[in-house]
Amino acid sequence: MCTCSCECCKKCHPVIVNTHEIIKNIIEVFETGKISKNYGTTTILEDGAGISYGKSQATDKSNTLDAIVFRYIDKKGMYAASLEKYLDELHSNLTTTVKPSNPPARVRNLMMILEQAGNIDPKMAEAQDEIFDELYWQPAQKHIQSMKLVLPLSHAIVYDTCIHSGPDGVNKIRRLFSEVPPASGGDEEAWAQAYVRARRAWLANYSNILVRKTVYRMDYFLEMIRDDNWRLDKPLTILGVKII
């Protein structure tokens, strides 16, 4: 094992210390504008995603909210019986069809129950963390391992896609550029930069104007690349929030 401290070896053999938390904080700020421990925050998004809930903003449209509610019910949380009554609405993505400014009483009641569960019951926090790991972090790790990516910034870039567009979104972007990852003999930094630029172009041309506005996520990644912050060990502020 290499033990020297030269800059070259830092890139070849990065020491990934606490980057799991740093990466999740980066994406959380992208998603919510802050780093929060609030598992009960509840709103209805303007982009048609319906209810957005919890620490990492699980949405009705993505079915992540459904998975969290099911997991919470399985854990026999204190609000499980109340939430069971709304499984049909969640399954049909009812909250994606309501006006965010004037949701019907039943949707408001659902949001109130979710808020109470997230604020009071630790089992809801457990359910949220478990589902996000299973649906997004673990699939991101599979992509990362298959491409033999080792740099923390590359990990953050892949995880961001999994959260923002779903795990299948990674391969969609990979088809848009020619750079190959280290698993195929490519240079990781060149691959990551090409990926971010391709994803930025994809977001900028998306049909939904609200999605187009999220190109700022790629702009921040490009800024990290320019700053040579591949190990995520340099000072980093996103949207006014200090990450490192």
N, C-alpha and C positions, 0 to 999 in steps of 0.2 A: 504493500500500500504506500502510495506517495505521501511523504510527510513534509515536503517543503512548502513554503508559503508564497511562492512567486505567483504573480497574477495569472500566468498561463495555467498553472496547475489548479488554481482556484476555479477556473472555468472547466477544466477537464475533470476535476474531482470535487465538485461543489459540496460543501458541508451544509446540508439542509437542516437547520435548527429552527424549530418553531415556525416554519414557513406555512404549515397547514393553517394555523390561525391567521397569519398575515394574508395569505391568499383569500381565505374566506372573508376577512375584513375588507379587502379590496372590492370583492364582488358585492358584499353587502352595501358598501357605500355607493357603488354603481346602481344598485337596485333601489335603495331607500334614501340615499343622501346622508346616511349616518351609520355609526356603529352602535348597535343597541342590544340590550338584553330583554327588550320588551316582546314577549311572546304573545301578547294579547292585542297588538295593534291591528285594527280592522278598517278597511275602506273598500270602496268600489271604484275600480279604475275606469278612466275615460276611454281607454283603447279597446273596450269590448272584452276584456279578460275576466270581468266579473269581480267577485270578492277577491281582495288581496289580503292575506292574513299572516300574522306572526312575524317572528324575528327576521326571516328571510323572504317574506312576502310570497307565500304560496298562493296560486290563483285557482279559481274555479275552472277556468277554461283549460288549463294545463292538466287538470285532474290531480294535481299535487295536493290540493286542499282535500279532495275526496280521500286520498290515501292517508292523509294525516288524521282525518276524522275516523276512518276505519281503524287505524292503529290505536287511536285514543280509546275508542269503544272496546277494542280487544284488551286494552289495559284496565278496563273497568274504571275509568276516570269518574270523578264525582258528577260530571255533566254528561256522561255517556248516554243515559236514558233520554235526556232532552235532545241530544244531537241525533239520535237514531230516527227521530221523527222527520228529519230533514234530508235523509239519504236520497230520496227520490228527486228532490230539487237539485241536489248536488250532482247526481248521476245525469240529469238532463241539462246541466249547465244553465239552470234557470237564471242565475244572477248575472249571466253575460247579456241578458236581453232587457234588463231593467235600466231606467234612467238613474245614473249615479246621484243626481241631485234630489231624486224623489222616489226612492225604492219603496215597494209595497210593505205593508206592516209585517208580513211573514218573513221577508228578507231582513228587515230591521231586527226582528226577534232573533233570527239566526245569527246575525252579526253580534248582538248583545250576548248571546250564549257563548259564542266563540271568544269574545273579548274576556268574559268572566273566566272561562276555562284557562285561557292563556295567562291571565294575571294572577290566578289563585292556585291552580292545580299543577304541581310539578310534573304530573304525568303528561300534560299537554306539551310541556317543554321537551320532555323525553321523546314524545311522538314526533314532534317537528324535527328534532335533530336526527333521529333515526331515519326518517323518510328522506330527508335531504341528502344524507349520506348514501342511502341505498339507490335513490333515483338519479343523483347527479355526481356526487364525489366519487363513488366507486366506478361508475361508467367512465368518468374522466380519467381515472387511474388506469383503466384498461386501454384507453386510447394512448395514454402517455407511455405505458409499458410496451405496447405493440410498436410504437415508433421510436422507442429507446431515447426518450427525451429526459434529460437530467437537470436542466437548469430551472430553478424555481419560477422564473418569469414565464418560461414556456408552459409550465404547469398551470400558472394563473390564466394564461391565454386560453388554454384548452378548457379549463373549468368554467371560465366565463361563457364560452359558447354553450356548454352543457346546461348552464343555468338559464341563459338568455334565449336559446333556441332549441334546447333539448339535446341529448347525447348524439342523436342522428345528425345534428347540424354540423358536427366536426367534419364528417366525410363529405358533406355538401360543399363546404368551403374548400376542402383539400382538392376537389375536382376543378377548382377555378384557377389554379396556378401550377407551375411546373416544378418548383423546387421539391426535392425529396428529403425526408427526414433522416436522422442518423441510422435508423434500421436499414435503410436502403443505400447507405454510404454518403448521405448528404451532410451538410454543415448545419448544425442546429440553429445557430443564430440567423443564418440566411433563410432557413426554412421558417422560423418564427416570424421574421420580419415580412416575408412574402405572405404568410398566412394572415397576419394582421392587416396588411394592405388589401388583400383580397376580401377579407371580411368587411373592412370599412366600405369598400366599393359596393359590396352586396347590400349592406345596411342602407347606404346612401340612395340606393335605387329600389328599395322595398316599396310595396304598394301602399302600406300604411304610413301616413306622415309622422305619427308618433314613434314608430319604429325607426324611421329615417333619422329622427333627432338623436337616437342613441349612438350615433357615430362617435360621440365624445368618448365612449368607452375605448374605442380603438385609438383615438387621439392620445389618450393617457398612456396606453401601451406603447405607442410610438415614442412618446416622450421618455418613458422608462428605457426603451431601447437606445435612444439617443444619449441618455444619461449613463449608459453601460451598466444599468442596474439589474443585471441578469440574475444575481443572487438574492435580490430583494433585501439587501442589507444596507442600503443608503437611505437617507431621509426621503420620505415620500408623503406628499399631501395630495388628496384627491377631492375635488369639489369643496375645498376649504376644510376638509377633515384630515387631521394628521394620522397617517397609518403607521409610519415608523418614525 
